[in-house]
Amino acid sequence: MKASDLFVKALEAERVEYVFGIPGEENLDLLESLRSSSIKLVLTRHEQGAGFMAATYGRLTGKVGVCLATLGPGATNLVTPAAYAQLGAMPMLMITGQKPIKTSKQGRFQVIDIVDMMRPITKFTTQVVSGDRIPSTVREAFRLAHEERPGAVHIELPEDIAAEQTTAHLLEPNVARRPIAEYKAVSSAVSMIENATSPLLLIGAGANRKLTAKMLREFVDKTCIPFVTTQMGKGVLNESDPRFAGNTALSDGDFVHRAIERADLIINVGHDVVEKPPFFMHHNDKKVIHVNFDPAAVDPVYFPQLEVVGDIANSIWQIKEEITPQKDWKLDFYKDVHEAYVHHRAEAEDDNRFPILPERFVRDIRKVMPDNGIVTLDNGIYKIWFARNYPAYHPNTLLLDNALASMGAGLPSAMAAKLVNPDVPVLSVCGDGGFMMNSQEIETAVRLKLDLVVIILRDDAYGMIKWKQANMAFDEFGLDYGNPNFVKYAQSYGAQGWRVDDTDVLIPMVERCLQTPGVHIIDCPIDYSMNDETLNHTIKELSAKL
């Protein structure tokens, strides 16, 4: 058969549902093969949007998301999504085209070494040089993308290879079981926890799996050990639980850091140093147990005393089965931290001023979203407020990226989330800066007939950098811009546009949009003027009193 047909059959064998992307001349054989396949092509308006959608699909399903681009500029536009998936541990395959490699009629036109370009930001990258190599190449790419730690892989398929004939046969996918932790490591962990004075559970992105969440819930229910989360560990356990002591959205000085300072043992589950370090280890009496799929990558801020390496869910189950809760554990301080955090949060959440304060905005979105509703975030200062103030009740119901932390991902992530969960309400929160980086994907969302709500937090500036600029005592400079009329902008794509003109209208407006089919874009002015005072002074002063 034709090599491109074999390639698509290899994708079907891997149970690929969607290919997100923009084909070019060099992909036309592959495109024709996709046309008669079971795989749905989701045509996007920019390769970056396609890559973000594929990565988010991988994050939500655990399967490999697939995206497609042509050679040259199409392939270079996948660099940011590649890094997004690689740092965020999201399984994703990128397929790019290339000019013929056996003969060339166009010299070096549009030709750059995409394989070499992708090498530093992927787990695997290769050029297919023969149709007979397609089955093994595709199988290896999927194996590596899915294997712990998941990430990005890349295959370049030149147009002459795609068009050639091959007699190669498919390789059936195999299911690989993860190894489990060695029993002596588990026993050592149990002993360290039982002998601790104030143990604390820290949950990171690697724990964001259904079975791991179940095992952690059983562990916490048995031991009553409180827990804190990193930004990408939100929702693994229900954060309405009184044993939740906070999220490490800020680097230091928050209520959660008082809990971390008080702990003499931290059980660090699924954390990766690619996330902002939630605490800084020192050479003192504090001990850390590293529970993860892989050994700890030793870093100046991370050098755990014990490693429990293997399938995380199984490790937690083993520890839970063996451990005996201790009556002399001192855990009351963590409850004090939780109550102080909730009390301070409530004060700002009742502020009725307009433009709306971020604390009030986060509270109102939590009120309007059902427990299983999915909120996706772009990147900006509001991400800190959501990580800190938005209680997540289920895994993967607050999708934020604190690994690459790229702007422009919020809208494509929401689109992928809606494709994966068509019956679940999905809402995306974007700053005006991040939204405009991939706003053209509104057309894709409308064309796909997605039911989606997108809220643009408008401050007419790069607000996160303004906050950092103020932190460094610099004058405001170089960060203000203008915006389109977002209501008319939405309507020009066939979406519905709305504008918030009073704080009290936000909840009924979002409720109405969630209940009305179609794509809704909401322009919501926001007041970030209190960020510096609240985040850099008030919270630190109040938490220091604990």
N, C-alpha and C positions, 0 to 999 in steps of 0.2 A: 504494500500500500504506500501511499504518499507519506513522507516523513511527518508532515504537519498533521495528517490524520492520526498517525501513531502517537504523536505528542498529545493531542487532545484526548485520545483514548487512555493514555497514561494518566492524564488529569482526572478523567472520569473514574478510573480505577482507584484513585486516591479520594474519591467521593467529593470532588470539588463541585460546589453549587454555583458560585459566581466567579466571574473574572471582571475586575474593575479596571477601566483604563481608556486609553485613546490609541487606537491602531494607527499605523502609518504605512507607507508604501511597502516597507520591508516586512510587514506583518500580514500581508494580504492572503497568502496561502493559509496561514494560521487562522485568520479571520473566517475564511471560507470553511475551514474545518470546524470551527466553533459554531457556524451557522446551522449545521445539521446535527449538533450534539445536544446532550441534555443540559449543558452548562449555560447559564444565563449571562450574557454580556451586559454589564452596566457601564454604559458610555458616560464618561464624566467630561467636565469642561476644562480640567487641568490635571496633569499627571499627579501632582501633589495630592489633590483631593482623592484620586483613585488609591494612592498608596496609604493615606490615612484610613480610608474605608477598609482596605484589605487588612491592615494591622489591627483595627478595632474588631473586625470580624474574627480574627485569630484570637484576640484577647477574650472575647465573649464566648466563643464556642470551644476553644482549645484545639480547633482544627486549623489547618494552614490557610490563611487568606491569600488570594492570588491577584496580582495586578499586572497590567500590560502596558508597554510603551514601545515606541519605535526607537531608532538609533539616535545618536547625537543629543539634540536638545530635549527630546522626549525622555531619554534615559537619564540625563543629568537632572531633570525635574523630579526624579525618584530618590535623589540622594537624601533629602530631608526625611521622607517617610522611612527610608532604609534605616537611618540612624534612630528614628522614633521607635521602630519595631525592635531594633537591636538592643537599645538601652532599656526599653520598656519590657523586654522579654515577651514579645508578641510574635507568634509564628507567622511568617509571611514569605511568600515566594514572589519575586519580581521576574517577569519575562520581558526581555527587550529584543528588538530586531537588530540586524546589522546588514551591511552591504555584502554582496557575494564574496566569499573568501577564496574561491578557486580561480575566478577571473574577475577583473575589475575594468569597468568602462568609464568610471567617474573619478578615478584617482583617489584622493583623500577627502573628497567632498563629504562633509558631515561626519567623518570617521574620527572617533577618538577611542582610546582603549578603555571601554566601559568595564571590562572584567577587572583590570587593575584598579580602576577608580573605585569599584565596589569592594575591593578586598579588605580595606581597613574597617569597614562598617557592616560587614556581613559575616556569617558563620561559614559560608560556602559561596563561591562564585566561579563560573566556568563558561566556556564557549562550546557549543555542540559542533563537532567537526565532522560528524558522520551520522546519518539517520539511524544506523545500527546501534549507536550509543545512547539513543533517546531513552529507552526503558530504564537502563541503569542510572543514567544521569538524573532523571526525574525522581526515581525512587530514593536515590541518595539525598537529593535536595529536600524532599519531604521528610525523610528520616532525621536529617540534621536540624531542619527548621522546628520540628516538633520535640526533639530530644531536649532534656534539661541541660542547660538553661535555654528555653526557646528563643528564637530570634529570626533575623532576616537571612534569606538566601537569594541567589540570583542566577538565572540561566540566560545566556545570550544565544538566540537561534537565528543564524544568518539566513537570508532569503534563498540562497541556492541550496542550502542543506534542507530547508523546509520543503522545497519543491522536489527533492530527489526521491527515488523509490527505495524501499527497504523491505526486507523479509524478517526483521527482528520481531521477537515476541515480547509481550508485556511481562513485567515482574509483579507478582501479586504483593500488595502491602502486607507486612507482618506486624503483629502486635507485640511490642516489647514491654515487659514488666520492669518497673523500676526496682532497683535493689533496696533492701531494707537496712536499717541501722544495726550495727553490731551490738549484741546484748550487753556487753560490758560498758559501752558508752551510755546506753540507756540506764543501766544500774547506777553509773556514776552521776548521771543527771538527777536521778531520783534522790540519791544521797545528798547532793548539793542543795536541792530544793528543800528537802526535809530539814536540813541543818541550817538553813538560812533564817534570818530574823524577819526580814521584810521583803519577800520575793515579789517580783512584778513581771507580768507577761507583756512582751512587746510584739506586735503583729505587723509584719511587712507584706509587701506585694506578693512574694512567693507563696504566702499562705492563702491567697485568694482563689481557692478551689473548693468545690462543694463538699467533698468528703473531708477535706482539712477543716473547713468551717464546722462541720458536724463534730469532729473529734475535739476541736478546741472548745466548743460549747460544752461537751461532756466533761472536759478537763476542768473548765472554770466552775461548772456546777458542782463537781466533786470537791474541789479544793477551795473554792471561793477566793482564789488569787485574783486581784484586780488586773485590768489590762489597759494598755495604751496602744495607739496605732500610729504608723507612719501615714503619710498622705495617700499612698497607693495601697495601704492595708485597710482603708475604711470599709466598713460594712461586712467584713469577715465575721465579726460578732455584732450583735445588735447593740448599737450605741445609746439606746435608751436605758440600758442596764445600769443600775446604780454602781456597779463595779467598774464601769468605764471611767478612766481617770483622765482622758483627754487625748488630743491629737497633736503630733509634733509639727504643726504647720509653721511655727516660728522656730528659729534656731536656738533661742534661749529666752529666759526671762518670763515665760508663761507659767500658768498654774501647773501644767503637765510636767514642767521641768522640776518643780518642787517634789513631785512624786518620784521622778527618775533619780533625783539627788538622794532621796531618803532610802531608796531601795539598796540593799546590800547584795542582791542577786537579780539579774535581769535574764529572763528566759526569752531569747531573741528568735522568733519563729518567722522564717521566710524573709528576713531582711537582707537587703543588698546594699553595698556601699555606693551604688549608683544613685540611690535615693539620698536626699539631703540627710547627713548623719543626725539622728534624733537625739543623740547625746555624745559627749566626747569622753572617751575612756581615759582614765588616768592611772598611774601606777599607785593604786591605793587598795583598800580592802574590798572594793566593789568587784563582783565576779559576773561574768557573762557566759551563758550557755548558748551556743550557736546551733540552732535546729534548722536544717535546710537540706535541699537535694544535693548540694555541692559543698565541698569544704570552704571555709572562710577565706576570702581574699584579704590577706593581712594588709592593713592600712594604718597610717599614723593615728587615726581616730578609731580603729577597730582591730582588736587583737584578743578574741575570746579565749577564756581559760579551758573550755571544754567544747568539743564539736560532736554533735549527734548527726551524722551524715547518712541520708537515705530518704526514702519516701516520707514526706513530712507527716501526712495523715497517719501512717503506720507508726512513726516515731512518737507522735503525741498519744496515740492509742496505747502504745507500750508503756509510756511514762504514766499515763492515767491509770492503767491497770495495776501498776506496781506501787504507786505512791500512796502514802498514808498522810492525810491532812494533819497538821500539827496544831495543837491547842495554844501553843505559845507564840505562833506567828503574830507579829504586830502589823495589822492591816488597817487599823482605824484611821490613820493619817490619810490614806488614799481616799477614804470616804469624805474627809474634810476638804481635800483638794477638789473632788467632784462637786461638792455642794458650793464651794466658793466660785468655781468656774461657772456653774449654772446660774448662780445669783448675779454675777457680773454681766453675763450674757443677756439675762432678762432685762436689765436696766436699759441697755442701748436698744434692745429689740422693740421697746414700746415707744421710741421716739417717732413722732409723726411728721417731722419736717419734710419739705420737698425742695430740691431733689432728694430722693430717698437715700438714707444711710445704708451702707452695705450690710450692717447687722440686721436692720429691719427687713431688707430685701431677702436675705437668706432665710430669716424666720418665716416670711410670707410664702416663699417657694416651698419650704418644708410643710407648711400648713396645707398647701393646695395639691401637692403631689401625693399619690397613694403610696403605701409602704413599699410596693414593688415597682413604682415608677422609676424611670431611669433619667438622671440628669447628667449631661455631658458638659464639660467645661473646656473652654479655650484656655489661653494662658494670660494672666494678668493679676493684679492685686486682689481681685475678687476670689481667686483660687485659694488664697490664704484664709479668707473669711469663710468660704464653703468648707474647707478642710477642717477648720477650727470649730465652726458653729453649726454645721449641718449634720444632724444625727443621721447616719445611714443605718438602715435596719436589715438589709440583705446584701450579700456579696454583689459586686458589679452594678450597684444602683447609683453610685456616684463615680462617674468615669472622669478622672483627671490624670494628667501626665506630669509626674515629678521626676522623670528620668532625663529625657531630652528637653522637656518643657518647651515645646515648640508652639509658637503662635500659628493660627490658621487651621488647627486640627479640630476645633469644637464642632463646627457644622458637619464636616464629613463623618466624624465619629457618631454624631446623632443619627445621621442617615443610615450608617451601618447598623447601629443599635436597633433602629426601627425595622430594618430588613430581617434581622435575626429574631426580633421580638415584636411581630406585627400587632399583637393584641395588648401590648403594654404601653401606657403613656410615656412618651419620650419628649424631653424638653432640653434644649441646649442654651447655655448661658455663655455669651461671648462679649468681650470688650469691643468697642468700636474699631480699635486697631486690628485685633485678631480676626474679627468678622470680615473686614474688608480684604484680608489676604486671600480668602477663598469664597467670597460672597457669590461668585458666579455659579457655585454649585446649587444655589436656590433653583436654578432652571432644572438641574438634574433631579432635585427633590420633587419639583412640580411634575416633571415628566414621568417620574416613577409613581406618582399619585400617593406619596407618603403623607400620613397624618403626623405633622411635626410642628412644634412650637419653638421658635428661636427668640430669645430675649437679648437685645443689644444694650449693654450697659454703656451709656454715652457720657463721656466726660471731655470729648474733643481733644484728647491728648493720650500719650503713652503713660498712663497713670502709675504703673508699677515702677517705671524708671524715675518718674517724678518723686515718688516716695523715697526711693534710694537716693536721689539727688538731694532731697531734704535731709535725709539721714547723715549725709556727708557735709551738711552746712553749705552747700553750693546754691547760688542763685538759680532760679528757674530759667532754663534756656534750652531751645532746640527741640522741644517735645510736644508743641501744640500744633494742631492741624484742623482743617475743616472737614465736614462730613456731608454726604448727600442727604436729601429728604428721604429718610428710610421708609416712610409710608409709601411714597410714590415709587421709590426704588423697588420695594417688594411687589407692588402692583404691576410694575413694568415686566416682571417675570411671570405674572399670573398667580402670584401668592397674595395673601391678604395682609395688609399693613395696618398697624395700630400704634398709637402713641400714648404713653402714660403722662397725664398732666396733673395728677394728684396722688399722693401716696396711698390713699384709701381705695383707689380704683384698681390697684395692681391685682389683688386677689380675685375679684369678680371678673376682671379682664382675662386673666390666665385660665380661670375655670371655664369661661365661655370658649376660649380658643381650644382648650383640651377636649371639649365636648363637640366641637365643630370640625368636620372633616377638612383636610387640606393643609397647606403650609401657611403658618402664621408667623409674621415677623413683628415683634414688639419693640418699639424704640422707648427705652426707659432711662431718662436722665438720672445720674447718680452723683452723690456728694462724697468725694473722697477727702474733704478738707480736714477731717478729724483723724485720718489714718496715722499721721505721725504722732500726734498726742496720745491716741489710744494704744497703738501697737508698741511704741517706743518708750512710753512713760507710764501711763495709767496702769496697764496690765502688769508691768514689771513692779511698780510700787505696791499694788495690791497683792500680787503673788509673793512678794518678799516678806509680807507680814505673816504668812503661814508658818 
